[in-house]
Amino acid sequence: MTTPHPIASIVGVLIVALSLSAFLIWVERRLLALWQDRYGPNRVGPFGLLQVLADMIKIFTKEDWIPPFADKPVFVIAPAIIMVTVLMSFAVLPVAPGIVVSDLNIGLLFFLGMSSLGVYSIVLAGWASGNKYSLLGGLRAAAQMISYEVFMGLSLMGVVLLAGTFDLTAIVEAQRGLWYVIPQFLGFVLFLIAGVAEARRLPFDLPEAEAELVAGFHSEYSGMKFGMFFVGEYLGITLISSMIAVLFLGGWNGPWLPPLVWFLIKVFAFLCFFILLRASLPRMRFDQLMSLGWKVMFPLALVNLLVTGAIVLAKR
Amino acid sequence: MTNLTEIAFFAAGAVAVIATVLAITRPVAVHALLYLIVSLLAVAVVFYTMGAPLVAALEVIIYAGAIVVLFVFVVMMLNLGVRTQETERKWLAGRAWIGPVILSALLLAEVIYLIVRAPVSAAMNSISTPKQIGLALFGPYLLGVELASMLLLGALVGACHLGRTSKSGREARQ
């Protein structure tokens, strides 16, 4: 397979990631409706497929209002940060053999770094809004994402130990025989939970918690600035699903079907799982969230790392 | 070592210096922290161009991604208003600058002299892999790593102790 031109793969990845996450909004609304025994959007276009387009036209023509009590520069930068950090992470994602924007030898660390910078978007949005509910949402986001990032990184170190590299393409190649979901099952579960928390999805969507914080950090946002948070969230889910597929489910590896199709099937399965979580689980309380992270997840991640390390050493 | 990497190195260095100066002089604490983040990211690029990708990644994850988030967290909790900005402006005005400026000017002169004398350091030509760094850390520098971990353990025990007293205090009040 020939390697496409870097600019072509950048444009390709951007278009696919953005349109996939826009499409995901429709998928989520339809699936939620299915599971909650109602119709969901079904009027605009076939099966309501054009609903997203209609929403987009609406959001672009809305007034883009900045509250007078907000800190203007930070208020404007905040939604851009989430888009930039998430889209940058897509650059190191190996989609199929040869289709990757930048085959960085520290790709996994790059992903972790970008996801840790993504926190600023939420925190700064909460602070710059000059609204007490937004500030509380921002504070929660900071605490939650720092706690969950720690064992998110640790849970991946088992994969790194087995593959012996931070290079995502090499990690996929190393899973040709056996997908890491089997030897690293604990790591897989930990990363999945951390991923839900990093994407701020139910049951971990404390920063926006509509019921108590009136939408939290993005209460004051309107128009396309709100749209950026919204699309950023779906991009985040797509990214986490793709990362799970790459790190634990062998990326593009699979019999019969072409590699790209296998990759998309795995990603889509996890996207549906994320939506099912939202449909079925209630929101946690904040202290439950923090103690789950530090008292259960973090020790488990350490044990996983220790055991994996011991086994890798013993096998030598 | 190509010319382009050298340009990236000096550009990132310049960004780091300017951002750090701005981080010191901004009266609004959160704006200052934002410039600090930019400065840390620029330092990460400097590390990367010098052939230390692992250190660059750790700089982003640990400093920019975790430690400064905690700073921002605390500043948000304090809820500093217009009055602190006024105090900050007063502190930054006039004669307070003389001492720091003389000291930093001396350092700057030294750095410029060193750069002019030896334009490319030896480290810029080799790429250090994560494995090399790990071997160095747990080989010749083992004592340093252990000392640092003891220090962190001390901090952890201290934090646990402080957290515990506040919890029992809350129970006593109820």
Chai-1 contact restraints between the chains, C-beta under 6 A:
chainA,res_idxA,chainB,res_idxB,connection_type,confidence,min_distance_angstrom,max_distance_angstrom,comment,restraint_id
A,I106,B,P53,contact,1.0,0.0,6.0,A-B,restraint_1
A,I106,B,A57,contact,1.0,0.0,6.0,A-B,restraint_2
A,L109,B,A57,contact,1.0,0.0,6.0,A-B,restraint_3
A,L112,B,I61,contact,1.0,0.0,6.0,A-B,restraint_4
A,G113,B,A57,contact,1.0,0.0,6.0,A-B,restraint_5
A,G113,B,V60,contact,1.0,0.0,6.0,A-B,restraint_6
A,G113,B,I61,contact,1.0,0.0,6.0,A-B,restraint_7
A,S116,B,I61,contact,1.0,0.0,6.0,A-B,restraint_8
A,S116,B,G65,contact,1.0,0.0,6.0,A-B,restraint_9
A,L117,B,G65,contact,1.0,0.0,6.0,A-B,restraint_10
A,V119,B,V69,contact,1.0,0.0,6.0,A-B,restraint_11
A,V123,B,V72,contact,1.0,0.0,6.0,A-B,restraint_12
A,W127,B,V30,contact,1.0,0.0,6.0,A-B,restraint_13
A,W127,B,M76,contact,1.0,0.0,6.0,A-B,restraint_14
A,A142,B,V69,contact,1.0,0.0,6.0,A-B,restraint_15
A,A142,B,F73,contact,1.0,0.0,6.0,A-B,restraint_16
A,I146,B,A66,contact,1.0,0.0,6.0,A-B,restraint_17
A,I146,B,V69,contact,1.0,0.0,6.0,A-B,restraint_18
